[in-house]
Amino acid sequence: MANRKTPGINTGSMADISFLLLTFFLLTSSINTEQGIPRRLPPPSEKEVDVQVNQRNVFVVEVNFNDEIFAGGEIIPVNQLTYRAKEFLENPLNAPNLPEKDTKLIENMGEYPVSKGVLSLRNDQSTSYNMYVTVQNELQRAVNELRDKVSLQYFGKVYDKLDTALQKSIQKAVPMNISEAPPVNYGKAE
Amino acid sequence: MARFKKEGTKDLPEINTGSMSDIIFMFLFFFMVITNMRESNVKVIFKTPNASEIQKLEKKSLVATIYLGTPKSKNENTLPPGKVSIQLNDQTVKQENFAKDVRDFIASEKEARTNEEDKQKLTFSIKADKDVQMRYINQIKEELRTNNALKINYATGKKTQMTQ
């Protein structure tokens, strides 16, 4: 009796059990999909600070309750928005009706004429969230494309490939100024 | 020269499957580490809009999520006129408690991060259905702003760039 061998435990089903656990975890968990358009809200203040901005420095984008975009004085389709915003911010010919430029000394880049342009966004309470995000996205794209352009010109690489220090410089050269006006309410609640 | 062996007489040796489970367990742990469980069950139905200029959020532990969409069941609280629910933590909010609930939510999320630096980096991600009207988003933004939670994120899916 004493020298009888203990029978080996069958471990064949072990793999099955762990497969089961694996599939369970695969189904219940989510791989990091947190992505989106980051924004910073303006800090709270008692009264709205009314900063005097020159008319030529403001590019007004309005979205109404029908999700139509009114920008730069006319109704335009979405796919033109980026182009318009870029044209406004860049002002390559220094046109008198487009934003002024302020020559600033930026590290790594020397003196650079920084645009004073501000993109002002106003939406209706009944604008769809989809349209709002699309507009935000298009404006962001305008800025990103300008940043890429300046970056290629100065450093020979696209903005994403630069070091953090150089990215900071580009951010100063092409600032992202989006201001959101309080929404209007012409549409009806749904 | 060795002589050829006679074929067919011997059985194939069995493959040792003992280490199989170890490999699978390794997989399992790998997935457990890189993923994270859905911590709250979502009570609204939403489909986020798509955008091309998106950025990934740095740390998932520093993200608090606010959901907006159509309620999954009739028992959920909705905001008037009754088609949209806002979910904070595990509950949908009532209109009359809206301001207080958002304030409590922000406070508790800030409380949960002990590190001062983490509190600064705390991002509020708005996951909303693309058909939701801006009035609800604006309400939330206003509350976040008054409560000094300024870092926000509009959660979106990925889309390839629009052509001009």
Chai-1 contact restraints between the chains, C-beta under 6 A:
chainA,res_idxA,chainB,res_idxB,connection_type,confidence,min_distance_angstrom,max_distance_angstrom,comment,restraint_id
A,T11,B,G18,contact,1.0,0.0,6.0,A-B,restraint_1
A,M14,B,S21,contact,1.0,0.0,6.0,A-B,restraint_2
A,A15,B,M20,contact,1.0,0.0,6.0,A-B,restraint_3
A,A15,B,S21,contact,1.0,0.0,6.0,A-B,restraint_4
A,A15,B,I24,contact,1.0,0.0,6.0,A-B,restraint_5
A,S18,B,S21,contact,1.0,0.0,6.0,A-B,restraint_6
A,S18,B,I24,contact,1.0,0.0,6.0,A-B,restraint_7
A,S18,B,F25,contact,1.0,0.0,6.0,A-B,restraint_8
A,S18,B,L28,contact,1.0,0.0,6.0,A-B,restraint_9
A,F19,B,I24,contact,1.0,0.0,6.0,A-B,restraint_10
A,L21,B,L28,contact,1.0,0.0,6.0,A-B,restraint_11
A,L22,B,F27,contact,1.0,0.0,6.0,A-B,restraint_12
A,L22,B,L28,contact,1.0,0.0,6.0,A-B,restraint_13
A,F25,B,F31,contact,1.0,0.0,6.0,A-B,restraint_14
A,F25,B,M32,contact,1.0,0.0,6.0,A-B,restraint_15
A,S29,B,T35,contact,1.0,0.0,6.0,A-B,restraint_16
A,S29,B,M37,contact,1.0,0.0,6.0,A-B,restraint_17
A,S30,B,R38,contact,1.0,0.0,6.0,A-B,restraint_18
A,I31,B,T35,contact,1.0,0.0,6.0,A-B,restraint_19
A,E34,B,L57,contact,1.0,0.0,6.0,A-B,restraint_20
A,E34,B,K60,contact,1.0,0.0,6.0,A-B,restraint_21
A,E34,B,V63,contact,1.0,0.0,6.0,A-B,restraint_22
A,Q35,B,I54,contact,1.0,0.0,6.0,A-B,restraint_23
A,Q35,B,K56,contact,1.0,0.0,6.0,A-B,restraint_24
A,G36,B,I54,contact,1.0,0.0,6.0,A-B,restraint_25
A,G36,B,N153,contact,1.0,0.0,6.0,A-B,restraint_26
A,G36,B,Y154,contact,1.0,0.0,6.0,A-B,restraint_27
A,G36,B,A155,contact,1.0,0.0,6.0,A-B,restraint_28
A,G36,B,T156,contact,1.0,0.0,6.0,A-B,restraint_29
A,I37,B,A51,contact,1.0,0.0,6.0,A-B,restraint_30
A,I37,B,Y154,contact,1.0,0.0,6.0,A-B,restraint_31
A,P38,B,Q55,contact,1.0,0.0,6.0,A-B,restraint_32
A,P38,B,N153,contact,1.0,0.0,6.0,A-B,restraint_33
A,R39,B,I152,contact,1.0,0.0,6.0,A-B,restraint_34
A,R40,B,L150,contact,1.0,0.0,6.0,A-B,restraint_35
A,L41,B,R145,contact,1.0,0.0,6.0,A-B,restraint_36
A,L41,B,L150,contact,1.0,0.0,6.0,A-B,restraint_37
A,P44,B,R145,contact,1.0,0.0,6.0,A-B,restraint_38
A,P44,B,T146,contact,1.0,0.0,6.0,A-B,restraint_39
A,N79,B,M162,contact,1.0,0.0,6.0,A-B,restraint_40
A,N79,B,Q164,contact,1.0,0.0,6.0,A-B,restraint_41
A,N123,B,M134,contact,1.0,0.0,6.0,A-B,restraint_42
A,Q125,B,M134,contact,1.0,0.0,6.0,A-B,restraint_43
A,Q125,B,R135,contact,1.0,0.0,6.0,A-B,restraint_44
A,S126,B,Q133,contact,1.0,0.0,6.0,A-B,restraint_45
A,T127,B,M134,contact,1.0,0.0,6.0,A-B,restraint_46
A,S128,B,D131,contact,1.0,0.0,6.0,A-B,restraint_47
A,Y129,B,A128,contact,1.0,0.0,6.0,A-B,restraint_48
A,Y129,B,K130,contact,1.0,0.0,6.0,A-B,restraint_49
A,Y129,B,V132,contact,1.0,0.0,6.0,A-B,restraint_50
A,Y129,B,I137,contact,1.0,0.0,6.0,A-B,restraint_51
A,N130,B,P49,contact,1.0,0.0,6.0,A-B,restraint_52
A,N130,B,K130,contact,1.0,0.0,6.0,A-B,restraint_53
A,Y132,B,M134,contact,1.0,0.0,6.0,A-B,restraint_54
A,V133,B,P49,contact,1.0,0.0,6.0,A-B,restraint_55
A,V133,B,A51,contact,1.0,0.0,6.0,A-B,restraint_56
A,V133,B,Y154,contact,1.0,0.0,6.0,A-B,restraint_57
A,V133,B,T156,contact,1.0,0.0,6.0,A-B,restraint_58
A,N137,B,A51,contact,1.0,0.0,6.0,A-B,restraint_59
A,N137,B,E53,contact,1.0,0.0,6.0,A-B,restraint_60
A,Q140,B,E53,contact,1.0,0.0,6.0,A-B,restraint_61
A,R141,B,E53,contact,1.0,0.0,6.0,A-B,restraint_62
A,N144,B,E53,contact,1.0,0.0,6.0,A-B,restraint_63
A,P183,B,N138,contact,1.0,0.0,6.0,A-B,restraint_64
A,A189,B,P81,contact,1.0,0.0,6.0,A-B,restraint_65
A,E190,B,Q133,contact,1.0,0.0,6.0,A-B,restraint_66
